[in-house]
Amino acid sequence: MDGKVSFPHCISGVFANQAALDLSSFDGKVVNVSGTLLKYADLKLEDSPVLPRKILAGSVIPNFCFGNNVLLIKHLDIVPQPSAP
């Protein structure tokens, strides 16, 4: 989000039950992400009378990239960066 990028240069994604995960080790890192691509419009709405949000695999998925698709993340790897000479 620091890069202020939007579709088509980014895609919003979430892990199943993401709230329980500590992903801080990935902060500021370049990563490879794989998962299942889904249409944002087809996601179920959260059962909330005040502010309905889209839910994917038990996690709220904000579409910060404003694209038509979102990613259910299955795997995430840090990309090794070349060492400075």
One Martini backbone bead per residue (centre of mass of N, CA, C, O) as a GRO file, in nm:
protein
   85
    1MET     BB    1   0.052   0.066  -0.012
    2ASP     BB    2   0.298   0.263  -0.033
    3GLY     BB    3   0.290   0.276  -0.365
    4LYS     BB    4   0.005   0.355  -0.475
    5VAL     BB    5  -0.129   0.118  -0.616
    6SER     BB    6  -0.321  -0.008  -0.896
    7PHE     BB    7  -0.509  -0.111  -1.113
    8PRO     BB    8  -0.299  -0.341  -1.284
    9HIS     BB    9  -0.046  -0.334  -1.045
   10CYS     BB   10  -0.257  -0.490  -0.860
   11ILE     BB   11  -0.373  -0.726  -0.596
   12SER     BB   12  -0.603  -0.844  -0.397
   13GLY     BB   13  -0.543  -1.029  -0.084
   14VAL     BB   14  -0.596  -1.352   0.096
   15PHE     BB   15  -0.611  -1.547   0.361
   16ALA     BB   16  -0.718  -1.791   0.530
   17ASN     BB   17  -0.772  -1.672   0.822
   18GLN     BB   18  -0.578  -1.409   0.862
   19ALA     BB   19  -0.607  -1.299   1.158
   20ALA     BB   20  -0.409  -1.546   1.271
   21LEU     BB   21  -0.173  -1.411   1.121
   22ASP     BB   22   0.187  -1.358   1.096
   23LEU     BB   23   0.325  -1.124   0.839
   24SER     BB   24   0.581  -0.945   0.928
   25SER     BB   25   0.820  -1.096   0.768
   26PHE     BB   26   0.715  -0.949   0.481
   27ASP     BB   27   0.795  -0.674   0.530
   28GLY     BB   28   0.947  -0.519   0.252
   29LYS     BB   29   0.918  -0.758   0.060
   30VAL     BB   30   0.979  -0.973  -0.197
   31VAL     BB   31   0.716  -1.167  -0.358
   32ASN     BB   32   0.567  -1.479  -0.407
   33VAL     BB   33   0.237  -1.551  -0.539
   34SER     BB   34  -0.018  -1.799  -0.473
   35GLY     BB   35  -0.348  -1.900  -0.614
   36THR     BB   36  -0.689  -1.795  -0.625
   37LEU     BB   37  -0.890  -1.661  -0.868
   38LEU     BB   38  -1.138  -1.402  -0.810
   39LYS     BB   39  -1.438  -1.248  -0.809
   40TYR     BB   40  -1.541  -0.990  -0.622
   41ALA     BB   41  -1.854  -0.985  -0.690
   42ASP     BB   42  -1.888  -1.306  -0.593
   43LEU     BB   43  -1.870  -1.247  -0.312
   44LYS     BB   44  -1.959  -1.260  -0.003
   45LEU     BB   45  -2.137  -1.120   0.245
   46GLU     BB   46  -2.135  -0.993   0.537
   47ASP     BB   47  -2.294  -1.027   0.850
   48SER     BB   48  -2.398  -0.687   0.840
   49PRO     BB   49  -2.597  -0.407   0.916
   50VAL     BB   50  -2.387  -0.168   0.862
   51LEU     BB   51  -2.108  -0.303   0.701
   52PRO     BB   52  -2.072  -0.448   0.419
   53ARG     BB   53  -1.852  -0.723   0.348
   54LYS     BB   54  -1.621  -0.907   0.197
   55ILE     BB   55  -1.582  -1.269   0.179
   56LEU     BB   56  -1.283  -1.490   0.219
   57ALA     BB   57  -1.218  -1.761   0.386
   58GLY     BB   58  -1.300  -1.591   0.662
   59SER     BB   59  -1.214  -1.314   0.522
   60VAL     BB   60  -1.167  -0.996   0.488
   61ILE     BB   61  -1.178  -0.817   0.160
   62PRO     BB   62  -1.013  -0.561   0.060
   63ASN     BB   63  -1.020  -0.352  -0.244
   64PHE     BB   64  -0.750  -0.156  -0.285
   65CYS     BB   65  -0.710  -0.197  -0.612
   66PHE     BB   66  -0.989  -0.198  -0.778
   67GLY     BB   67  -1.050  -0.472  -0.894
   68ASN     BB   68  -1.217  -0.760  -1.022
   69ASN     BB   69  -0.993  -0.917  -0.867
   70VAL     BB   70  -0.894  -1.181  -0.639
   71LEU     BB   71  -0.681  -1.342  -0.384
   72LEU     BB   72  -0.633  -1.668  -0.275
   73ILE     BB   73  -0.390  -1.746  -0.066
   74LYS     BB   74  -0.153  -2.028  -0.055
   75HIS     BB   75   0.137  -1.889  -0.132
   76LEU     BB   76   0.453  -1.763   0.023
   77ASP     BB   77   0.758  -1.605  -0.103
   78ILE     BB   78   1.071  -1.506  -0.072
   79VAL     BB   79   1.279  -1.312  -0.264
   80PRO     BB   80   1.587  -1.326  -0.348
   81GLN     BB   81   1.844  -1.099  -0.315
   82PRO     BB   82   2.095  -0.952  -0.438
   83SER     BB   83   2.406  -0.886  -0.372
   84ALA     BB   84   2.623  -0.659  -0.299
   85PRO     BB   85   2.952  -0.592  -0.421
   0.00000   0.00000   0.00000
